[in-house]
């Protein structure tokens, strides 16, 4: 049964990499910030482009590729290429500006003046980081925007719309993709390409598929996360044999 599951996984992985690359167009949208010169990197193919002064770009992709968008003045953004993106004439990416810190500020003590002392709030309001605000927007409850009630509180309009549009599901998928991305980055630092080809006897063109294969093995994931190179080296040898056996059976 285990071999059948692994065989199906390998077939899906090989199908993913066998699909033809396609040049797609995209546009980055940012509110009140410059959109020129944003770095767009395909982590799978390692191709890289920059956006023009309109935020537009073109890049070669395949389904299941992962695009990373970055700029000094913007929050990091990741985009998982799905079939609909691959077949679309244009994909749109929304990014947010980073909070700018001042080099020098004049500090005055106004601690006695706040929303509580002015009678606006009964208790101090919770302060959210940018990441917390995005998460709260996607999944939180708000006492405003009354759209039904649940457990004595009102459901915020944004969470309801996000649920309807599938954005919450997308955020969960991006979180999982991010975990796999971190694991692939750890692999890159742990083993050089020559280790795969010379020690493990993995064909050069199959290295990427093998890496995707092993980051789904729980024991290997635990070894990577605990930085146990000795255990990771031991496990990767067995996984390589398993991978090659399934490849030959296919």
C-alpha positions in Angstrom: 0.0 0.0 0.0 2.8 2.4 1.0 4.6 1.7 -2.4 1.4 2.4 -4.3 1.0 5.8 -2.5 4.6 6.7 -3.2 4.2 5.7 -6.8 1.2 7.9 -7.2 3.1 10.8 -5.6 6.0 10.3 -7.9 3.8 10.2 -11.0 2.1 13.4 -9.9 5.5 15.0 -9.2 6.9 14.0 -12.5 3.8 15.2 -14.3 4.1 18.5 -12.6 7.7 18.9 -13.9 6.9 17.6 -17.3 4.4 20.3 -18.1 5.6 22.9 -20.5 6.8 26.2 -19.2 4.7 29.2 -20.3 5.4 32.9 -20.3 2.7 34.6 -18.2 2.1 38.2 -17.5 1.4 39.7 -14.2 0.8 43.0 -12.4 1.7 44.1 -8.9 -0.7 46.5 -7.2 0.3 48.5 -4.1 -1.6 51.2 -2.5 0.4 54.5 -2.2 3.8 53.0 -3.0 6.1 52.6 -5.9 5.6 49.5 -8.0 8.7 49.7 -10.2 11.7 47.4 -9.5 9.9 44.8 -7.4 11.8 41.5 -7.6 9.9 38.5 -8.8 11.6 35.1 -8.4 10.4 31.7 -9.4 11.9 29.5 -6.7 11.5 26.3 -8.7 13.2 27.4 -11.9 15.2 30.1 -10.2 14.3 32.6 -12.9 14.1 36.2 -11.8 12.6 39.5 -13.3 11.8 43.0 -12.1 8.5 44.9 -12.5 8.3 48.0 -14.7 7.0 51.4 -13.7 3.5 50.1 -14.0 4.1 47.1 -11.8 3.9 44.8 -14.8 6.2 41.8 -15.4 6.5 38.6 -17.5 8.0 35.4 -16.2 8.2 31.7 -17.3 6.2 29.3 -15.1 4.6 25.9 -14.8 1.7 24.9 -12.5 2.9 24.3 -8.9 5.7 26.8 -9.2 6.2 29.2 -6.4 6.7 33.0 -7.1 8.2 35.2 -4.4 7.8 39.0 -4.6 10.0 41.3 -2.6 11.2 44.9 -2.3 12.8 46.9 0.5 9.7 49.1 1.0 7.1 46.2 0.7 6.1 43.2 2.8 7.2 39.8 1.4 4.6 38.1 -0.8 4.4 34.5 -2.2 2.2 33.3 -5.0 1.6 29.6 -5.7 0.9 29.1 -9.4 -2.3 27.1 -10.0 -3.8 25.9 -13.2 -6.1 28.9 -13.5 -3.1 31.2 -13.1 -1.2 29.2 -15.7 -4.1 29.6 -18.1 -4.9 33.2 -17.3 -3.9 36.1 -19.6 -2.9 38.2 -16.5 -2.4 37.5 -12.8 -2.7 40.3 -10.3 -0.7 40.4 -7.1 -1.6 42.8 -4.2 1.2 43.8 -1.9 1.4 46.0 1.2 3.8 48.7 2.2 6.1 48.3 5.2 5.8 50.6 8.1 8.5 53.2 7.8 10.5 53.9 11.0 11.8 57.4 11.5 15.6 57.8 12.1 15.0 60.4 14.7 11.9 61.5 16.7 11.2 64.0 19.4 9.7 62.2 22.4 7.2 64.0 24.5 5.2 62.5 27.4 1.5 62.4 26.6 0.9 59.1 28.4 -1.9 60.7 30.4 -3.9 61.4 27.2 -5.4 58.4 25.6 -8.6 56.9 24.4 -9.5 55.6 27.8 -8.8 59.0 29.6 -10.9 60.8 26.9 -13.8 58.4 27.5 -13.7 56.9 24.0 -12.8 53.4 25.2 -13.5 51.6 28.5 -10.1 49.9 28.3 -6.9 50.1 26.2 -7.2 48.8 22.7 -5.1 45.9 21.5 -2.2 46.9 19.2 -1.7 44.7 16.2 1.4 44.2 14.0 1.0 44.4 10.2 1.0 40.6 10.0 -1.6 40.3 12.8 -3.8 42.9 11.1 -3.8 40.8 7.9 -4.6 37.6 9.8 -7.3 39.4 11.8 -8.8 40.7 8.6 -8.9 37.3 7.1 -10.3 35.3 10.1 -11.3 37.6 13.0 -14.5 38.8 14.5 -15.5 42.5 14.7 -18.2 44.2 16.6 -18.9 46.4 13.6 -20.3 45.6 10.2 -23.2 43.6 11.6 -23.7 40.6 9.3 -25.3 38.1 11.5 -24.1 37.1 15.0 -22.1 34.2 16.4 -21.4 33.6 20.1 -22.6 37.0 21.1 -20.5 38.9 18.6 -20.9 40.1 15.1 -19.1 38.6 12.2 -16.8 41.1 10.4 -17.6 41.8 6.8 -14.1 41.0 5.6 -13.9 37.5 7.1 -17.3 36.7 5.5 -16.2 37.9 2.1 -12.9 36.1 2.5 -14.7 32.9 3.3 -16.9 33.3 0.3 -14.0 34.0 -2.1 -11.9 31.2 -0.7 -9.1 33.5 0.5 -9.0 31.8 3.9 -8.3 28.5 2.1 -5.6 30.2 0.0 -3.9 31.6 3.2 -3.8 28.1 4.7 -2.3 26.8 1.4 0.3 29.6 1.4 1.2 28.7 5.0 1.9 25.1 4.0 3.8 26.2 0.9 5.9 28.5 3.1 6.8 25.5 5.3 7.9 23.5 2.3 9.9 26.5 1.0 11.8 26.7 4.3 12.6 23.0 4.2 13.9 23.3 0.6 16.1 26.2 1.7 17.5 24.1 4.6 18.2 21.3 2.1 20.0 23.7 -0.2 22.3 24.7 2.7 22.8 21.1 3.9 23.6 19.2 0.8 25.4 20.3 -2.4 24.3 19.2 -5.8 27.3 16.9 -6.1 26.1 15.0 -3.0 22.9 14.0 -4.8 24.6 12.9 -8.0 27.8 11.3 -6.7 26.8 9.9 -3.3 23.1 9.2 -3.8 23.3 8.5 -7.5 20.3 10.7 -8.3 20.3 12.0 -11.8 20.8 15.8 -12.0 17.5 16.4 -13.7 15.7 14.5 -11.0 17.2 16.3 -8.0 14.4 18.8 -7.7 11.7 16.0 -7.8 13.7 14.1 -5.2 13.9 17.1 -2.9 10.1 17.6 -3.2 9.7 13.9 -2.4 11.8 13.8 0.8 10.3 17.0 2.4 7.1 15.0 2.9 8.8 12.4 5.0 8.0 13.1 8.7 11.2 11.7 10.1 13.3 13.6 7.6 11.4 16.8 8.3 12.0 16.4 12.1 15.7 15.8 11.5 15.9 19.0 9.3 14.1 21.1 11.8 16.2 19.9 14.7 19.4 20.5 12.7 20.5 16.9 13.1 22.7 16.5 10.1 23.9 13.0 11.0 20.3 11.7 11.2 19.3 13.6 8.1 22.3 12.1 6.2 21.3 8.6 7.3 17.6 9.1 6.4 18.3 10.6 3.0 20.3 7.6 1.9 17.3 5.3 2.5 14.9 7.8 0.9 17.2 7.9 -2.2 17.0 4.1 -2.6 13.3 4.2 -2.2 13.0 7.0 -4.7 15.1 5.2 -7.3 13.3 2.0 -6.9 9.9 3.6 -7.5 11.4 5.5 -10.5 12.6 2.2 -12.0 9.3 0.5 -11.4 7.5 3.4 -13.2 
